[in-house]
Amino acid sequence: MSTAELIYEKAKSLPGKLQSEALGFVDCLSRRPAAPAEAAEWEGLFRRTQTLAAVQSITDDEIAAQIAAYRAGQ
C-alpha cells in the first residue's frame, strides 16, 4: 500500500470534523515552500536505505518481533 493510500484509509476512518482537520493539515504541509524538495529528499533516502544489504536480509517476521519487543518495553 502506498503512503498516499495509507493516509487516505486512515483519514476516511476518522469522524467528519477530524477529517476536515486532517485535510487542513495536509493542505498546510503542501503549501510549505520546501515541501517538494523535502519529499524528494525523503524518497531518495528511502530508496538508498532499501538497497543496504542489512535491510534486505531482514524478514517481515523479524520486523514484527522487533516492534512487539519495543511495545513490550524491551
C-alpha positions, 0 to 999 in steps of 0.5 A: 500500500502506498503512503498516499493510500495509507493516509487516505484509509486512515483519514476516511476512518476518522469522524467528519470534523477530524477529517476536515482537520486532517485535510487542513493539515495536509493542505498546510504541509503542501503549501510549505515552500520546501515541501517538494524538495523535502519529499524528494529528499525523503524518497531518495533516502528511502530508496538508498536505505532499501538497497543496504544489504542489512535491510534486505536480509531482514524478514517481515517476521523479524520486523514484527518481533522487533516492534512487539519487543519495543511495545513490550518495553524491551 
